[in-house]
Amino acid sequence: MPETSRRPDAVTIASWVLSGAALLLILELRLLSALFAGLLVFELVHVLAPLLQRRLFSERSRLAAVVVLATLIVGILALAILGAVAFFRSDAGSLSALLQKMADILDNARASLPPWLVSRLPTDAEDLRNTITQWLRSHSPEIQLWGTTAGRVSAHIIIGMIIGAMVSLREAVSIRSPGPLARALHDRAVRVGDAFRQVVFAQVRISVINTVLTAIYLAVVLPLFGVHLPLKTTLIGVTFVAGLLPVAGNVISNTVIVVVSLQYSVSIALASLAFLLVIHKLEYFLNARIVGTKIHARPWELLTAMLVMEAAFGVAGVVAAPVYYAYLKRELVDRGLI
């Protein structure tokens, strides 16, 4: 409910300061994965628990239902993460095989490409690998961080999911009345959770739509014209995972598909590029329609927030920006400031 009818008291202001400091500290300490994992579990339990509790009247039975549901959600999410890792390491979805295939395609496609484009491409597969190596070196701080902290991030995700499951139990039990600061902090946490649910669930819907359309193009449309791209399963998997990242995800998946399309001809690559541009425009519309409508933000607002957060916190800032911005705007709107 809007809170414009009264001025914020000292407790509310203190909760704003503490919440803002906590959100910034999460980025500084690289705990965003734990926060998002915990919020994902909590919000899934929050959405699904009422469906199980409709016919449960005792507090003990409601608590048992939430415990079972939270356990199932944590288990399913953990299996999904392990399954995704196993898929991209398997022969069917090997990222290394995809990279090697892209290098071979670029090497073989040089004769059919315009001279101005050939001059900008690596001379062979080894040159492509050298180019990628140089890019990795130029981004070595981030790459080293990803590599050296992979195990830590995995642990953070697991711990975050467990914490989210434990916090979700609070909804099923009666607790004593909290103090004023605890209530104010709870209100801030609820707003952060709402922002996460609106943004992340919407982005998943967008990624699913993007992936389905891309799969139809790769597995149905192109084969109708006698074009069978290699590693279609990997391309579809990359499209879904990359689609979970706003803006940058499209660039990654589009580049991969266009390069693989070069195996057949430049015209097929251009057709793939045209199709992906249409999908990109559709995603832009969906983002404005789904995410923007949910948090009452225009696309340029989200892009600006992502730009600023990327400059301040790197890749983690890009991921956190939509959720943080949605929370901030909710607070400002509820106070009638914007």
N, C-alpha and C positions, 0 to 999 in steps of 0.2 A: 504494500500500500504506500502511496506517496506520503512523504514525511515533511511536506512543506509547511504544515500547520504549526510547527514548533521549531525553535532554534535548536541546533545540536548541543547537547550538554557535554560536560567534560568526559563522561564515560564513553559516549559515542565517538568523540574526537580521538580519545585514546585508542579505541578499537580500530579506527581508521589508520592511525599511525602504526599500530602494531601489525595490522593486516598488510599494509603497504610494505613495511619493512620485511615482513615474512616472505612476501611474494618476490621481492628483490633478492633477498638472501637465498631463496631457493634457486634462483638463476646463478648467483655467484658461487654457490656450493655445488652446482651441477646436480641438483636433486629434482629437476623437472620430470624426469622419467618416473621417479617414485611418486611424485604428486599426481601425475596424470594416471598412473596405474591404480593408485588408491581411489582417485575420483571415478575412474571407469567402473571399478568393482562396486563402489558405493552407489553410483547412479543406477547401475544395472539392478542391484538389489532393491533400491528405492522404487524402481519402475515395476519390477516383477513381483515383489513381495506381496503387495495388496491382492494380486490375483490368487495367491495361495492362501491368504488369510481371511478370505471372505466367509468361509464356513468354520473358522477357528475362533473360539470365543475366549478360551482361557489364555492367560499370559504365558503359561509354560508352553502350550502348543504353538502359539505365535512365535515365541522365541526359538523353538525347535525348527519351525518352518524356515525362519530366517537363517539359522545356522546351516541347515541343509542346503538352502539356496546359495548362500555365500560360498560354501565349500565347493558346490558344483561350478559356480561361476569362476572361482579362482582356478579350479582344475581345468575347465574348458579353455580358459584364456592361456594358461600355461602350456597346454597341449597344442593350442593354435600357434603360439610363438615357436615352440619346438618343431611343429610341422612345417612352418614357413622356413625356418632355418634348414631343416632337412631337405625341403623341396629345392631350394636354391643351391644346395650342395650336391643334389642328385644329378644323374645324367639327363633326366627330363627337364630340369630347370636350372641347369648349371650356368652360373653367371660367367665363369671362366670360359666355358664353351661359347657363350654368346659374344664375349669380348674377342675371342679368337676368330669367330665367324665374321664379325664386323671388320676386323683387320684384313681378313682375306678378301672380303667383298670390296672394300675400298681399293685394295691392291689390284683386283681384277677389273674394276670399273673405270680405271683411269683412261683407257682408250676410248670410251664412249662419252666421257664428260667434256664440257667446254674447256678450252685452254685456261681461261681465267679462273676456273674452279680447280683445275688440276694443279695449278701453281700453288694453291692454298692447302692442298691435301698432302698428307705424308706420302713419301715415295713408295713405301712398302709396309708390310706388317711390322717389321722391326722398327721402322721409323715411327709408326703409330704408337708402338709400345714406348718408344723413347719420348714421344710427345706427352703421352699419359704420365710417364715417369717424371717429366719436367713439371707437369701440372701438379702432381702429387708433392714434389719437392717445394713448389711455391706455396702450397697449402699445408706444408709439413706440420705446423703446430696443431691444426685441427685434425689432420689424419692421424698423427701420433696420439692425440687425445682419444680419438675413436678406438684406435687399436689397443692402447695400453689400459683403457678403462672399460673395455667391452665386458669383462667379467664383473667389474664393479657395477656397471649399469644393469646387467642382468640381475645381480643381487638386489639393487635398488628397486627394480621392477617387482621382484618377488616379494620383498619386504613391504613395498607400497601396496600391493594387492592384499597382503595379509592385514595391514593396518586398515585399509578400506573396508575389508570384511568385518573387522572388529568394530569399527566405528558404526557400521550399518546395524549392528546389534542394538545400538542405542535406540533405534526407532521402535524396537519390539518390547522394550522393558520400561517400566515406570521408574523414574529417577526423581531425586529430591529437587526442589526448586533451586535453580542456579542463581548466583549473585548477578548484579547488574552488568559487570564487565564481561562475565561469562556469557550472558544473554546477548550482549552487543557483539562479541566475537563470534557467537553462533550465527547471528544474522549475517555477518560478513562472510562466514564460511558457506552459508546457504546460497548467497549471491554468487560466490565463486563456483560452487557446484552447479548452479543453474546455468551460468555462462559456459562452463565446460560441456554440459549436456547439450545445450543448444548448438554450440559451434562444432564440437567433435562429432556428435551424432549426425548433424547435417553434412559435415565433410565426408563421413563414411557413405552416406546416401549418394552424394555427388560422385565419389570414387566408384561406387558400384555401378551407377548409371554409365559413367565414362568407360568402365571396364566392359560392361555388357555390349555397348555400342562398338567398342574396339574389337571385341571378340567376334561379333557378327561380321565386321569388315574383314578380319583376318581369316576366319574359318568358313564364312559363307559367301561374301561378296567376291573376294579375290579368287577363290576356287571356281566360281561360276565362269570366270574369264580365263581359266586354266592356269592361274597363278597360285602356287603353293609355297608360301614363305617357310623357311626352316625355323625351328625352335618356336613355334607358335605358342606353346604352353608357357615357355619362359617369357615371351613378349607380353602375354596376357597377365602373368603374375607380376611382372615389373610394372605394368600399367596400373594395377590395383594398388600395389604398395607405394609407388611413386605418387599416385593420385591422392594419397592421404596427406601429402605435403602441398600446401597451397602454392600456386604459381610455379615454383621450381619443379614440382613433380611433373607437370605437363611438359616442360622443356626436356626433361630427362627421357620420359617415355616416347615423346614425339621424335627426338633425335635418333633413338635406337631403332624405332620402326622404319623411319625414312632410310637410314643407312642399310638396314637389312633388305629393304625393298629394292635397293640398287642392284641386288644380285640378278634381278630380271632385266630391268632397263631403267633409264632415266625417266621415261614416261610413267612407269609404275611408281617410282619414287615420288614424282611430282603429284601423281594421283593420291598417294598416301599422305603427302604433305597437305594437299587440299582438303582431304577428308579430316585429317587431324586438326586443321585450322577451324573447320566447321565445328568439330567436337569441342575445341578450345573455346570458341565463341559461345557454344551452348553451355559449357561449364561456367563461363563468365556470367551468363544469364542466370544459371541455376544458383551460382554462388550469391548473386545479388538477390535472387528470389528467396532462396532457402535460408542461407546464413544471414544475409542482410535483413530479411524480414524478421527473423527470430530475435536478433539483437538490435533491430532498428538502426542499422548502420549501412551507409552506402559503400559500394566497392572501393571508392577512392579513400574512404576513411580506413578500411582494413589494410589496403596497400600501404598507406602512409604509416600506419602503426607498425606494419611488418618491416618497412624500410628503417624506421627509427630504432626498433628493437634489434634488428640485424646489426645495425651499426654499433649498438651498445653491447650486445651479448652474443653476436654471431648466430650460428645455426639455431641454437636453443631459443634465441630471441624471436626468430621467424616462426618457430613452432608455437611459442607461448603467446605471441602477439594477439591473435584473434580472441583467445580466451581472456587475457588480461584486459584488452580493450573493451570487450563486452562487459566485464565486471565493472571497470571504471565508469563506463557510460551508464550502466544501471544505477550506480551510486549517484551520479550527477543528475540523472533523470528523476530519481526518487526524491531528490532534494529540490527539484524544480529549478536547477541551475542552467539546464540546457533544454 
